[in-house]
Amino acid sequence: MKNQTSDFLVIGSGLAGLTFALKAAELGQVTVLTKAEIKESNTSWAQGGIAAAVGETDSWRLHEEDTLIAGAGLCNPEAVRMLVQQAPAAIEWLAQQGTRFDLSASNNLDLGREGGHSRHRIVHHADKTGWEVERAVSEAVRQNPAIQVYENCFVTDLILSEGECIGANSIISDLGPAQFTARATLLATGGCGKVYDNTTNPRVATGDGIGLAHRIGAKIENMEFQQFHPTTLKHSQLAGFLITEAMRGAGATLRNHNGRRFMYDYDNRLELAPRDVVARSIEREIQKLKTWCVYLDATHLNSEELKHEFPTIHQRLLEIGLEFDREWIPVVPAQHYSCGGVVTDLQAKTSIPRLYASGEVTSTGVHGANRLASNSLLEAIVFSFAAAEAVSQESPGLPPTSNFTPPHVIPENEAIHIRHALQKEMALHAGIFRTNEGLRKLKTFIDETSIAYDNPPSAPFSAYSAEARNLLTTADYIVSGALNRKENIGLHFNADNP
Ligand SMILES: Cc1cc2nc3c(=O)[nH]c(=O)nc-3n(C[C@H](O)[C@H](O)[C@H](O)COP(=O)(O)OP(=O)(O)OC[C@H]3O[C@@H](n4cnc5c(N)ncnc54)[C@H](O)[C@@H]3O)c2cc1C
């Protein structure tokens, strides 16, 4: 079995993991473990951009105010202040790593606007900001001799020794079991969209970080706050493909089957109301008219400008025969972002000594009950900066431990069945609208299904099956959180609550 010790261990190669790796490499040797190819991450799929108060009429105070309003009173104000104050520096750092942002005619950053923001403040690269950011930071990582990356390396468990996290156990596709130890470990495993049957997240978003942290007793909170993006494509060949909010920012409108601009019936901010409001309005409209989607109408906008600003969306829709400057786009809400996660402080420290966390896997306190659009890439950078500063204090020199037997997981064919059933049940009972009865049924389903993992038969290791176990743990946190949350706030809406 492979054993390796380095100064710092990173689990995940999205923006959170790679930002930390680049910063920590200034202090020592860094090992990055990632379960697929380096760029496979939620980060690569981000479209709209990164929020930063860099416009002339903007200020961090306005960004702070908008973030706190979206969070519906549940944000940690200190974390929010840290986020918004450091946003311009985060953008500058990304540019230094080689990220190309769109510029205006006057050569300043071209700033978009999204729902919930009182100013134009979304720094972007057309409609594929995440792709560009991930390209830049992964190239910087590849060129850094202090960073070693292991791809196709599935982390199965964190290692706890005398109450401290000293590293992680993993299975590498070509090598088999491998154990990595370090003086500090950063958990940056991203989101958990695959717990639902309809999500914008790619296949790697299976809540592994929640499972890993849970199994060593780290504190996890606020998982009931799952953000559903209002406008994802309803199409069998491209389900869950995101139609960025920036398109509504540019003037696209929502219409029902009868062509009526139905947001007039729900909120006077219309299509640019916060995401939870728009998503709930769409769900209500779909239920009211008994249809399977609503439509995003961009046909009245300037065709050339649309294609210039949204080239990826234009291209992907063309591939399924849809011309967005001439036809309405069928859309439905889908799970998009997890606001809750592993609890961290302002230094990105979790409740377990030597374990840090950053990015979507965390609950840093910046999102509260609802995330303001484009604050998550920013959060990943700012809290990875903080972690890299804090890890310098961790004492060096931990020996590798050696007793690692890969965990037993249930056979893959059974895991397939469990995953599909879980995704359907979660969509039915823990989606945008919840009820006590539905949540209780779901909790029973999760408890009964999880028993399969208590004493699994001896089967070859399967990452797919290990993910199913993490999805069950993640679902349990979402459902338990939803049952315990007795008021409707932000993203949590239970029809039985007062
Ligand atoms: C379609 C889409 C559009 C978005 N648009 C925006 C936007 O415009 N602006 C914005 O701010 N945010 C946006 N977001 C959200 C944002 O992209 C994510 O919140 C952010 O990128 C998360 O970064 P991360 O580094 O925490 O996680 P990720 O980028 O998801 O990276 C997680 C990494 O962990 C690895 N991993 C997971 N489990 C394991 C394991 N067991 N072992 C080893 N490795 C593992 C994964 O392979 C991956 O490399 C969008 C998200 C999506 C899906």
The ligand as a Gaussian input file, in Angstrom:
#p B3LYP/6-31G(d) Opt

LIG

0 1
 C      -24.017000      24.911000     -13.289000
 C      -23.459000      25.711000     -12.142000
 C      -23.338000      27.093000     -12.257000
 C      -22.804000      27.844000     -11.195000
 N      -22.626000      29.197000     -11.366000
 C      -22.006000      29.897000     -10.381000
 C      -21.679000      31.274000     -10.569000
 O      -21.899000      31.842000     -11.635000
 N      -21.076000      31.924000      -9.552000
 C      -20.779000      31.323000      -8.349000
 O      -20.231000      31.980000      -7.452000
 N      -21.075000      30.020000      -8.162000
 C      -21.661000      29.299000      -9.138000
 N      -21.928000      27.975000      -8.934000
 C      -21.528000      27.341000      -7.670000
 C      -20.023000      27.145000      -7.663000
 O      -19.596000      26.696000      -8.925000
 C      -19.592000      26.132000      -6.607000
 O      -20.207000      26.398000      -5.390000
 C      -18.098000      26.187000      -6.407000
 O      -17.451000      26.040000      -7.651000
 C      -17.656000      25.107000      -5.445000
 O      -16.257000      25.020000      -5.480000
 P      -15.559000      23.910000      -4.591000
 O      -14.110000      24.026000      -4.865000
 O      -16.035000      24.010000      -3.212000
 O      -16.134000      22.519000      -5.151000
 P      -16.017000      21.860000      -6.581000
 O      -15.640000      22.838000      -7.603000
 O      -17.249000      21.083000      -6.822000
 O      -14.803000      20.825000      -6.401000
 C      -14.953000      19.684000      -5.586000
 C      -13.828000      18.730000      -5.879000
 O      -13.796000      17.666000      -4.929000
 C      -13.581000      16.440000      -5.599000
 N      -14.096000      15.353000      -4.747000
 C      -15.367000      15.201000      -4.279000
 N      -15.445000      14.079000      -3.526000
 C      -14.210000      13.523000      -3.488000
 C      -13.645000      12.346000      -2.900000
 N      -14.391000      11.479000      -2.198000
 N      -12.341000      12.094000      -3.093000
 C      -11.556000      12.916000      -3.838000
 N      -12.041000      14.026000      -4.440000
 C      -13.342000      14.330000      -4.272000
 C      -14.310000      16.627000      -6.914000
 O      -13.901000      15.690000      -7.869000
 C      -13.911000      18.066000      -7.242000
 O      -12.627000      18.099000      -7.804000
 C      -22.436000      27.196000      -9.996000
 C      -22.566000      25.818000      -9.875000
 C      -23.059000      25.067000     -10.942000
 C      -23.158000      23.583000     -10.801000

